Structure formats: structure tokens, C-alpha cells
Amino acid sequence: MKKYNVEKSTFLFWGVWVRRKYKIFLIIFISIVLAYFIYFINHKNKINVVVIGDGIASGETAYNIDGISYSDYLKEYLENKHLLHNYNATYAFKNYKMASLLNDLKSNIISDKDKLTIQQLIHKADLIILNIGEEELVKAAITNDLTKESLDEFIKEYDDLLYFIKDISEAKVVIVGFYSNKYLKESNTIILNSEIANAALKYDLIFINISDLMKTKEYFVNKDTYYFNYKGHKAIAEMIIHSL
């Protein structure tokens, strides 16, 4: 009868145990690496989009309600192409003024919805759509408060805004320009678009001139409104897409 070797049996037991643990560890490790690889592949080409602006950017209509905006069409396009990671339009709403936006940036307000500061939001963005000023300039024109001095001040503030954004973000920035209407004279929009386009060039940003596009009557429900309809928004979205 063979003698039972306790030491040898113990050694074999621990050897099997170690090999099993190693296999389990290896499986877990490979699973983690594979999961990360799949996540990376699925998200490396996807972008974070931030829209900033007034009622033009949010899709305000002639009926005083939000409609479909050009940024909604852009969002849909990116989703269909599986290119969108996150879309944020927290800072795009009716009557948002340049001075208010600059103040929000400097004080770095935090959104209850996103739990991010506005600077964090801009810093994380890959694409920023900026469209602000048309509403407040129209209202200033209606009340005869749009003077050369106030226009020059607005242009200076716009330059300050672009500098601020460029300083905290490496995102691609698309600026949607100004257009004339019943209230805002074409001579003013020519000055605005020229100055903002030069500023965009200075900061290596993209400027979209929509002044000619917005002369199309079918883009407005009536001649008294400066808010364009879904056709106008769709046309602007196409211009933005082509610029990317």
C-alpha cells in the first residue's frame, strides 16, 4: 500500500487553486479591457454640442412659442450619423442678452439642470453654436435706442465674448450672423456681420452669414415677424452642417 504524501497533496491543491484564481483574474481583466475598447470605439468620434443664444437659437416663433430650431435639425443630423454624444441648449432662450451672457460667464453660474457651471459646459464642448444679439438689437431699433455708439459697444462685447470662449475652450465654434428685417436695417447688419466675421477670423472660428438666405419670404410666416419658420431653420442647419 502506497504511503500518502501530505506535502505533495497540499502543493498540488494550492497549485490548482492558484491556476483557477489566475484564470478568473485573467477573464476579469480581459473583460474590462474589452469593455473599455468597445466604449472607446463607440464614443471616440462622438461629440458634445452646446448651443448658446437668444430666441433665434432656441426656435422662437411668430406665435411666441418655441418651435423647431436649426440646432434641433443639427442634433437630428448628428444622431442619425451616430456622431452625437451629448447635446445641451440650456443657455439658448428668448431674450437672452449679450450683457447677461457675459455676466453669466464671468460669474460662472451653475445650471440646476446640468449641475455644471457654464464654463465647464463650454470647456467640455466639441462644437459650440453661438447665435446671440438679433433679438436685443431689433428691440433697440424698435425703441430708437440703436445708435452708432450702442452698436459699437455691442460689437466690442461680442469680441469680448469670443475671446472668453476661445480662452477656456478648444471647441469648434460656429457663429450664426445677423440678418435685416422690418426693424433692423440692412446697413446695420452689414456692419455687424463684417465686424463679427473679422473677429471670428482673428480667433480662428467659423462665421455663417445668413443675411442673403433670410431675404427669402417663405422663411417667415408674415412680414411683421423677424422669427423665421421651420424652413428657415432647416436652411440654416444645412449651412452649419456644410461648414463643419
Sequence and secondary structure as in RCSB ss.txt:
>XXXX:A:sequence
MKKYNVEKSTFLFWGVWVRRKYKIFLIIFISIVLAYFIYFINHKNKINVVVIGDGIASGETAYNIDGISYSDYLK
EYLENKHLLHNYNATYAFKNYKMASLLNDLKSNIISDKDKLTIQQLIHKADLIILNIGEEELVKAAITNDLTKES
LDEFIKEYDDLLYFIKDISEAKVVIVGFYSNKYLKESNTIILNSEIANAALKYDLIFINISDLMKTKEYFVNKDT
YYFNYKGHKAIAEMIIHSL
>XXXX:A:secstr
     HHHHHHHHHHHHHHHHHHHHHHHHHHHHHHHHHHHHHHTT EEEEEEESHHHHTB TTSSB   HHHHHH
HHHHHTT EEEEEEEEE TT  HHHHHHHHHHT B TTT SBHHHHHHH SEEEEE SHHHHHHHHHTT   HHH
HHHHHHHHHHHHHHHHHH  SEEEEE     SSS HHHHHHHHHHHHHHHHHTT EEE  TTGGG GGGSSSTT 
 S  HHHHHHHHHHHHHH 
